[in-house]
């Protein structure tokens, strides 16, 4: 798990996440938007190709749908067991934490 800053070209340069997954240059990637988070995994029919340098790039349509611009901080979660990288924009992480914290308050009250 790491935090990366989105650059103007949509790149998230995080060598650790890519290395943890064992992705290599030329691997084909499928990028799927689920609500406001992005799920990336290797797939033979993937439209996107892992570049020579170890980073992933979010297409402009995905960035717009997530509501993120250059400079946005993104949480990258690499799941090697499922060969997937999940990218969460900061507002999605904040919403998840608010929900979790509300359950803590409920448990504390009981």
TILODREN-445927 format. One record per atom (N, C-alpha, C): x, y, z; residue in one letter. Coordinates in steps of 0.001 Angstrom, whole numbers, plus 500000, padded with zeros to 6 digits. Layout:
R      u      v      w residu
R      X      Y      Z      a
...
END
This chain:
R      u      v      w residu
R 500854 498837 500000      x
R 500000 500000 500000      x
R 500903 501230 500000      x
R 500522 502199 499178      x
R 501310 503425 499122      x
R 500430 504567 498621      x
R 500970 505761 498719      x
R 500284 506940 498199      x
R 501154 507517 497095      x
R 500518 507795 495961      x
R 501231 508376 494829      x
R 500482 509627 494382      x
R 501221 510555 493801      x
R 500631 511789 493287      x
R 500443 511634 491783      x
R 499252 511949 491324      x
R 498914 511866 489909      x
R 499573 513019 489166      x
R 500300 512722 488085      x
R 500903 513813 487328      x
R 499958 514237 486199      x
R 500337 515270 485457      x
R 499464 515846 484430      x
R 499119 514861 483319      x
R 499969 513863 483105      x
R 499712 512854 482077      x
R 498947 511650 482592      x
R 498536 511691 483859      x
R 497790 510573 484433      x
R 498657 509478 485016      x
R 499965 509713 485081      x
R 500879 508690 485600      x
R 500914 508673 487121      x
R 500957 507457 487652      x
R 501154 507220 489084      x
R 502463 506454 489202      x
R 503513 507162 489526      x
R 504827 506536 489558      x
R 505095 505968 490935      x
R 504873 504674 491042      x
R 505113 503970 492294      x
R 505721 502623 491955      x
R 507033 502554 492013      x
R 507729 501323 491644      x
R 507406 500182 492589      x
R 507133 500492 493850      x
R 506854 499447 494829      x
R 505606 498658 494504      x
R 504532 499345 494126      x
R 503272 498665 493811      x
R 503439 497764 492597      x
R 504084 498276 491569      x
R 504290 497494 490350      x
R 505213 496310 490632      x
R 506265 496532 491410      x
R 507198 495447 491751      x
R 506507 494371 492580      x
R 505648 494774 493514      x
R 504941 493804 494361      x
R 504063 492882 493526      x
R 503572 493393 492408      x
R 502709 492594 491539      x
R 503502 491792 490513      x
R 504762 492139 490330      x
R 505581 491429 489352      x
R 505236 491783 487915      x
R 504630 492952 487722      x
R 504289 493371 486369      x
R 505546 493804 485629      x
R 505576 493521 484325      x
R 506749 493804 483504      x
R 506364 494653 482302      x
R 507355 495344 481720      x
R 507076 496106 480500      x
R 506453 495186 479445      x
R 505431 495691 478793      x
R 504751 494915 477759      x
R 503528 494158 478253      x
R 503392 493990 479579      x
R 502186 493335 480101      x
R 500969 494153 479681      x
R 499918 493459 479273      x
R 498679 494128 478891      x
R 497813 494297 480133      x
R 497224 495470 480266      x
R 496451 495803 481458      x
R 495013 496155 481097      x
R 494112 495705 481936      x
R 492702 496075 481834      x
R 492420 497048 482971      x
R 491870 498199 482641      x
R 491583 499234 483632      x
R 490074 499405 483711      x
R 489529 499198 484913      x
R 488086 499261 485122      x
R 487773 500260 486231      x
R 486784 501087 485999      x
R 486332 502037 487010      x
R 485151 501426 487748      x
R 485250 501346 489071      x
R 484154 500860 489905      x
R 483848 501966 490908      x
R 482692 502583 490719      x
R 482305 503777 491477      x
R 483370 504841 491259      x
R 484141 505198 492275      x
R 485187 506213 492087      x
R 486579 505634 492241      x
R 486687 504326 492283      x
R 487998 503681 492399      x
R 488329 502962 491092      x
R 489605 502720 490896      x
R 490083 502120 489657      x
R 490707 500766 489971      x
R 490308 499753 489217      x
R 490850 498406 489376      x
R 491660 498096 488118      x
R 492922 497748 488323      x
R 493822 497466 487204      x
R 494363 496054 487379      x
R 494255 495248 486321      x
R 494866 493921 486395      x
R 495370 493499 485019      x
R 496297 492547 485042      x
R 496829 492016 483789      x
R 495742 491204 483103      x
R 495666 491374 481800      x
R 494671 490632 481033      x
R 495159 490565 479588      x
R 495091 489391 479002      x
R 495587 489208 477636      x
R 494921 490167 476649      x
R 493666 490521 476906      x
R 492937 491426 476015      x
R 492998 492879 476473      x
R 493859 493177 477434      x
R 493952 494538 477951      x
R 494344 495531 476871      x
R 493724 496689 476903      x
R 493976 497738 475918      x
R 495256 498501 476245      x
R 495587 498574 477516      x
R 496735 499362 477960      x
R 497950 498465 478146      x
R 499127 499024 477920      x
R 500368 498253 477997      x
R 501270 498859 479066      x
R 501832 497977 479891      x
R 502775 498423 480919      x
R 504007 499003 480225      x
R 504364 500251 480543      x
R 505519 500870 479884      x
R 506851 500320 480404      x
R 507908 500769 479760      x
R 509259 500328 480142      x
R 509576 500728 481578      x
R 509187 501948 481956      x
R 509388 502383 483342      x
R 508218 501881 484179      x
R 508473 501511 485429      x
R 507419 500901 486253      x
R 506417 501910 486821      x
R 505392 502203 486043      x
R 504306 503042 486533      x
R 503023 502653 485816      x
R 501907 503042 486377      x
R 500632 502867 485688      x
R 500111 504250 485314      x
R 499305 504284 484291      x
R 498769 505538 483792      x
R 497250 505432 483734      x
R 496571 506385 484330      x
R 495111 506413 484286      x
R 494670 507240 483081      x
R 493876 506649 482196      x
R 493396 507390 481024      x
R 492568 508613 481438      x
R 492522 509607 480569      x
R 491799 510849 480863      x
R 490335 510581 481198      x
R 489693 509657 480500      x
R 488278 509373 480785      x
R 488102 508835 482202      x
R 489048 508023 482657      x
R 488996 507473 484019      x
R 489254 508579 485037      x
R 490232 509433 484762      x
R 490529 510543 485683      x
R 489316 511459 485833      x
R 488659 511757 484723      x
R 487465 512621 484790      x
R 486360 511949 485596      x
R 486136 510655 485355      x
R 485078 509928 486071      x
R 485364 509859 487573      x
R 486651 509797 487945      x
R 487045 509776 489362      x
R 487027 511171 489971      x
R 486994 512191 489118      x
R 487019 513567 489606      x
R 488382 513991 490103      x
R 489450 513478 489477      x
R 490802 513830 489924      x
R 491563 514580 488831      x
R 492447 515446 489273      x
R 493310 516218 488389      x
R 494758 515998 488800      x
R 495663 516556 488025      x
R 497084 516484 488360      x
R 497289 517006 489775      x
R 498125 516321 490523      x
R 498409 516701 491900      x
R 497574 515950 492918      x
R 496561 515222 492450      x
R 495712 514459 493374      x
R 496512 513319 493996      x
R 496303 513125 495281      x
R 496936 511998 495972      x
R 496022 510788 495851      x
R 496626 509658 495507      x
R 495870 508430 495284      x
R 496460 507319 496155      x
R 495590 506528 496759      x
R 496018 505365 497535      x
R 496107 504181 496585      x
R 497280 503564 496513      x
R 497501 502392 495671      x
R 497580 501166 496562      x
R 496746 500181 496268      x
R 496735 498941 497038      x
R 497033 497799 496075      x
R 498210 497200 496226      x
R 498616 496075 495382      x
R 498226 494774 496066      x
R 497471 493951 495368      x
R 497047 492644 495875      x
R 497681 491579 494988      x
R 498853 491099 495402      x
R 499600 490136 494594      x
R 498856 488816 494439      x
R 498104 488424 495454      x
R 497371 487157 495389      x
R 496367 487155 494234      x
R 495762 488305 493968      x
R 494772 488410 492894      x
R 495308 489159 491671      x
R 496597 489520 491702      x
R 497254 490209 490591      x
R 496488 491474 490185      x
R 496170 492276 491170      x
R 495368 493467 490910      x
R 495923 494666 491680      x
R 495796 495818 491068      x
R 496138 497080 491717      x
R 494858 497900 491796      x
R 494492 498289 493003      x
R 493303 499122 493191      x
R 493775 500522 493562      x
R 493245 501499 492859      x
R 493634 502891 493050      x
R 492416 503659 493564      x
R 492579 504250 494746      x
R 491489 505008 495364      x
R 491863 506487 495424      x
R 491003 507368 494896      x
R 491255 508801 495075      x
R 491015 509194 496532      x
R 491611 510293 496940      x
R 491528 510729 498338      x
R 490091 510842 498860      x
R 489139 511406 498100      x
R 487766 511475 498635      x
R 487161 510095 498918      x
R 487494 509098 498116      x
R 486989 507740 498362      x
R 487582 507178 499648      x
R 488867 507425 499875      x
R 489518 506953 501106      x
R 488890 507642 502317      x
R 488656 508938 502206      x
R 488030 509669 503314      x
R 486642 509116 503620      x
R 485864 508800 502582      x
R 484521 508240 502787      x
R 484601 506875 503466      x
R 485553 506034 503038      x
R 485720 504713 503666      x
R 486091 504856 505139      x
R 486979 505792 505428      x
R 487399 505995 506818      x
R 486266 506550 507676      x
R 485472 507456 507119      x
R 484322 507979 507874      x
R 483370 506846 508244      x
R 483093 505965 507295      x
R 482203 504829 507555      x
R 482786 503933 508633      x
R 484078 503640 508528      x
R 484734 502793 509519      x
R 484711 503453 510897      x
R 485018 504729 510945      x
R 485038 505439 512227      x
R 483654 505493 512858      x
R 482617 505576 512043      x
R 481248 505560 512570      x
R 480951 504221 513239      x
R 481474 503123 512685      x
R 481252 501814 513322      x
R 481997 501734 514651      x
R 483156 502371 514734      x
R 483892 502385 516000      x
R 483098 503127 517066      x
R 482515 504247 516681      x
R 481724 505027 517632      x
R 480507 504232 518095      x
R 479894 503488 517183      x
R 478730 502669 517531      x
R 479122 501558 518489      x
R 480260 500915 518226      x
R 480732 499834 519102      x
R 481098 500370 520482      x
R 481682 501559 520515      x
R 482085 502156 521790      x
R 480859 502493 522640      x
R 479776 502909 521995      x
R 478564 503299 522713      x
R 477822 502094 523290      x
R 478046 500905 522726      x
R 477292 499737 523227      x
R 478005 499001 524326      x
END
